[in-house]
Amino acid sequence: MERETQRQLHTSLLDEECSSTYGIQNGGSSVTAAVVLSTFIAVCGSYVFGASVGYSSPAESGIRSDLGLSVAEYSIFGSILTIGAMLGAAMSGKIADVVGQRIAMGISEILCIIGWLAIFLSKNAWPLDLGRLLTGIGVGSLSYLVPVYIADVTPKNLRGGFANFHQFMITFGTAMTYILGTVVSWRILALIGTIPCLVHLVGLFMIPESPRWLAKTGRHREFEVTLQNLRGANSDISQEANQIKDYTELLEQLPKARILGLFQRTYSWSLIVGVGLMLLRQLGGVSAISFYASSIFEAAGFSATIGTIVMAAVQIVMIILSVFLTDKSGRRVLLMVSASGTCLGCLLVGLAFSLQDIHWCKAFAPILAFVGILCFSIIDST
């Protein structure tokens, strides 16, 4: 029985993929104002994620000077965001299943607002770290909730294009925070961080709940009304509605998934590739460079202001180009180029500091560090 249900689920997924690929949509392929508004409001959460990642780099010198933090204490502040993000990501799925994606995103933004205000009001290390932790929990949840919500509200044949806005807004949020951090104090920068949170929080009252969640919880009338509003009054939603209902019913018939269930021979290769790619990104230096870019520039003898602004501008340009490159080159090619480029970037930064340590060709160290971080940012943004 379980095997038959899995076979039906696989068939349902294939049907959905074929509909997306070949445009088998009964009027659901057009972009409506409701879809655009829902996506725009949702990606405000992506911007919040990017702003949180970009905050610690331009704020470092001001925070350490005003609060008298040591390098170790500031390192805790910078890195505790990732601990919070892990907690938030782990909890977000369960919370969304119970209360829906809209309310879950709202809870996440409330945590982010409290976190930013705690940072703004901090007089010593512990409220600073607590605020960063709460912000991390919030953005960790949003990193799951936003792309899932976008996938749920957009038509299947346009889903990939709309999903790109999530990554774009993360990079844009990071870049804008880098730039703003060069002209405002760390406290004002934290206060500015609450603005996209508030926009997202207020905007959630203007967008619908995920149609899939409504179908999953048995609210079929509300599900059909929501889907009709998203696809347009004149669209025939019958095929898509039936697919979603069939899919959710099949999911309910399957036994509850367990973490240990992933460690089966059937999933071994997929698990190795998926986890391997995530480890490659996280252990490849992305957090270190994102969190401490300004101090890396300063330590290398390069202007932190110029380096940060150029890096931010490059990231925005490259994330736009990557949308088109993905369609032309495919993800596998871009992944190989990205891995090679980030490796080269780290190598150049490491070489710059090695030259400083051995007092040989020290004049080249600032340029090497700048080129290395720029190379890393260009390639990582793709």
ZAMARGU-4260 file (C-alpha; in steps of 0.2 Angstrom, whole numbers, plus 5000, padded with zeros to 4 digits):
<rodrens>
0) 5000/5000/5000 | 5014/5012/5005 | 5024/5008/4989 | 5008/5011/4978 | 5005/5028/4987
5) 5023/5033/4983 | 5021/5028/4965 | 5005/5038/4964 | 5014/5053/4972 | 5029/5051/4960
10) 5016/5051/4945 | 5008/5067/4952 | 5024/5076/4953 | 5029/5071/4935 | 5012/5077/4929
15) 5015/5094/4938 | 5032/5095/4931 | 5026/5091/4913 | 5012/5105/4916 | 5026/5117/4920
20) 5038/5112/4906 | 5025/5111/4892 | 5013/5125/4898 | 4998/5113/4901 | 4989/5127/4910
25) 4971/5131/4908 | 4973/5150/4909 | 4984/5149/4924 | 5000/5155/4915 | 4997/5174/4916
30) 5004/5185/4929 | 4991/5194/4940 | 4992/5209/4951 | 4989/5197/4966 | 5004/5186/4962
35) 5015/5201/4959 | 5010/5209/4976 | 5011/5192/4985 | 5029/5189/4978 | 5034/5207/4982
40) 5028/5206/5000 | 5036/5189/5002 | 5053/5194/4996 | 5054/5208/5009 | 5058/5194/5020
45) 5072/5189/5009 | 5079/5207/5010 | 5078/5206/5029 | 5089/5190/5028 | 5102/5199/5017
50) 5102/5214/5028 | 5106/5203/5043 | 5120/5195/5034 | 5127/5211/5029 | 5126/5220/5045
55) 5141/5214/5055 | 5154/5219/5042 | 5151/5238/5042 | 5145/5239/5060 | 5161/5231/5067
60) 5172/5246/5070 | 5158/5256/5078 | 5152/5243/5089 | 5169/5238/5095 | 5174/5256/5099
65) 5157/5261/5107 | 5155/5245/5118 | 5173/5241/5120 | 5171/5223/5113 | 5187/5212/5110
70) 5189/5203/5094 | 5183/5187/5102 | 5167/5195/5109 | 5163/5203/5092 | 5166/5186/5083
75) 5153/5179/5095 | 5141/5193/5089 | 5144/5190/5071 | 5143/5171/5071 | 5128/5169/5083
80) 5117/5174/5069 | 5120/5157/5060 | 5116/5148/5076 | 5099/5157/5077 | 5097/5153/5058
85) 5099/5135/5061 | 5086/5135/5075 | 5074/5145/5065 | 5076/5134/5049 | 5073/5118/5060
90) 5057/5125/5068 | 5049/5134/5053 | 5042/5119/5044 | 5032/5113/5059 | 5026/5130/5063
95) 5020/5133/5046 | 5011/5117/5045 | 5001/5122/5061 | 4998/5141/5058 | 5001/5143/5040
100) 5015/5152/5030 | 5008/5170/5032 | 5007/5169/5051 | 5024/5160/5052 | 5032/5174/5042
105) 5024/5186/5054 | 5031/5178/5069 | 5048/5178/5061 | 5047/5196/5057 | 5042/5200/5075
110) 5057/5191/5081 | 5068/5201/5069 | 5061/5217/5075 | 5064/5213/5093 | 5082/5208/5088
115) 5086/5224/5079 | 5079/5234/5093 | 5089/5225/5105 | 5105/5228/5095 | 5100/5247/5093
120) 5098/5249/5112 | 5113/5238/5117 | 5125/5245/5130 | 5135/5229/5132 | 5138/5212/5124
125) 5124/5201/5131 | 5109/5211/5123 | 5119/5213/5107 | 5121/5194/5106 | 5103/5191/5111
130) 5097/5203/5098 | 5108/5195/5085 | 5102/5177/5090 | 5083/5183/5089 | 5087/5190/5072
135) 5095/5174/5066 | 5080/5164/5072 | 5069/5175/5062 | 5079/5175/5046 | 5082/5156/5047
140) 5063/5154/5047 | 5061/5166/5032 | 5074/5157/5022 | 5062/5142/5022 | 5046/5151/5022
145) 5048/5164/5008 | 5053/5152/4994 | 5040/5140/4998 | 5027/5153/4999 | 5032/5160/4982
150) 5032/5143/4974 | 5014/5140/4981 | 5006/5156/4975 | 5014/5158/4957 | 5009/5148/4942
155) 5019/5133/4938 | 5026/5139/4922 | 5032/5155/4930 | 5038/5148/4946 | 5056/5147/4942
160) 5057/5165/4937 | 5048/5172/4952 | 5059/5161/4964 | 5074/5170/4957 | 5068/5186/4966
165) 5071/5177/4983 | 5090/5175/4980 | 5091/5192/4972 | 5083/5201/4987 | 5095/5192/4999
170) 5110/5199/4989 | 5102/5216/4987 | 5099/5217/5006 | 5117/5212/5010 | 5123/5225/4997
175) 5112/5239/5003 | 5117/5236/5021 | 5135/5237/5016 | 5133/5253/5007 | 5122/5261/5021
180) 5134/5256/5034 | 5147/5267/5026 | 5137/5283/5029 | 5127/5279/5045 | 5131/5273/5063
185) 5129/5255/5068 | 5114/5260/5079 | 5105/5269/5065 | 5109/5254/5053 | 5101/5243/5066
190) 5085/5254/5066 | 5085/5254/5047 | 5085/5235/5048 | 5067/5236/5056 | 5060/5245/5041
195) 5059/5230/5029 | 5053/5220/5043 | 5038/5232/5046 | 5034/5233/5028 | 5034/5214/5027
200) 5023/5212/5043 | 5010/5225/5037 | 5010/5218/5019 | 5006/5201/5026 | 4988/5207/5029
205) 4986/5211/5011 | 4991/5195/5003 | 4982/5178/5004 | 4987/5162/5013 | 4996/5148/5003
210) 4983/5139/4993 | 4992/5122/4996 | 4991/5125/5015 | 4973/5129/5014 | 4970/5113/5004
215) 4981/5103/5016 | 4971/5109/5031 | 4954/5105/5023 | 4948/5123/5020 | 4943/5119/5002
220) 4931/5133/4999 | 4944/5146/5005 | 4957/5137/4994 | 4947/5138/4978 | 4943/5157/4981
225) 4961/5161/4985 | 4968/5151/4970 | 4955/5160/4958 | 4960/5177/4965 | 4978/5173/4962
230) 4975/5166/4944 | 4963/5179/4939 | 4944/5180/4938 | 4943/5173/4920 | 4955/5159/4923
235) 4950/5140/4923 | 4958/5134/4939 | 4950/5116/4939 | 4965/5107/4933 | 4977/5115/4945
240) 4965/5114/4959 | 4963/5095/4956 | 4982/5092/4955 | 4984/5101/4972 | 4970/5092/4980
245) 4977/5075/4974 | 4994/5079/4979 | 4990/5084/4997 | 4979/5069/4999 | 4993/5057/4993
250) 5005/5066/5005 | 4993/5063/5019 | 4992/5044/5015 | 5011/5042/5017 | 5019/5038/5034
255) 5026/5053/5044 | 5044/5056/5037 | 5059/5054/5049 | 5076/5060/5048 | 5083/5043/5049
260) 5073/5039/5034 | 5085/5049/5023 | 5099/5037/5027 | 5093/5023/5015 | 5103/5017/5000
265) 5089/5024/4989 | 5093/5042/4994 | 5112/5040/4997 | 5118/5049/4982 | 5105/5063/4982
270) 5109/5065/5001 | 5128/5066/4997 | 5126/5078/4983 | 5114/5090/4992 | 5123/5090/5009
275) 5140/5091/5000 | 5134/5107/4990 | 5128/5115/5006 | 5144/5111/5015 | 5154/5117/5001
280) 5146/5134/5002 | 5146/5136/5021 | 5164/5129/5023 | 5170/5139/5008 | 5171/5156/5017
285) 5155/5164/5012 | 5150/5168/5030 | 5168/5174/5035 | 5169/5186/5020 | 5151/5192/5022
290) 5152/5195/5040 | 5169/5203/5041 | 5173/5210/5024 | 5177/5228/5031 | 5189/5221/5044
295) 5197/5210/5030 | 5200/5226/5019 | 5207/5236/5034 | 5219/5222/5039 | 5225/5220/5021
300) 5228/5239/5020 | 5214/5243/5008 | 5200/5256/5011 | 5186/5247/5019 | 5174/5260/5012
305) 5179/5259/4994 | 5181/5240/4995 | 5164/5237/5003 | 5154/5249/4991 | 5163/5241/4976
310) 5159/5223/4982 | 5141/5228/4985 | 5139/5235/4968 | 5147/5220/4960 | 5135/5208/4970
315) 5120/5217/4963 | 5125/5216/4945 | 5131/5198/4946 | 5114/5192/4954 | 5105/5200/4940
320) 5116/5192/4927 | 5115/5175/4936 | 5096/5174/4932 | 5100/5174/4913 | 5116/5163/4915
325) 5106/5149/4924 | 5094/5148/4909 | 5108/5148/4897 | 5121/5137/4905 | 5112/5127/4918
330) 5115/5124/4936 | 5129/5111/4935 | 5140/5122/4925 | 5137/5137/4936 | 5141/5127/4951
335) 5157/5121/4945 | 5162/5139/4940 | 5156/5145/4957 | 5166/5132/4966 | 5182/5136/4956
340) 5180/5155/4958 | 5177/5155/4976 | 5192/5144/4978 | 5203/5157/4968 | 5196/5171/4979
345) 5200/5163/4995 | 5217/5159/4988 | 5221/5177/4983 | 5215/5183/5000 | 5226/5170/5009
350) 5241/5175/4998 | 5239/5193/5002 | 5240/5190/5021 | 5254/5178/5018 | 5264/5191/5009
355) 5262/5203/5024 | 5268/5190/5036 | 5284/5186/5027 | 5287/5205/5023 | 5289/5201/5005
360) 5280/5211/4991 | 5269/5219/5004 | 5264/5233/4992 | 5254/5220/4982 | 5244/5213/4998
365) 5230/5226/4998 | 5227/5224/4979 | 5227/5205/4981 | 5215/5205/4995 | 5204/5217/4986
370) 5204/5207/4970 | 5202/5191/4980 | 5186/5197/4989 | 5180/5204/4973 | 5182/5188/4964
375) 5174/5178/4978 | 5159/5190/4977 | 5157/5190/4958 | 5157/5171/4957 | 5148/5167/4973
380) 5133/5179/4968 | 5131/5168/4952
</rodrens>
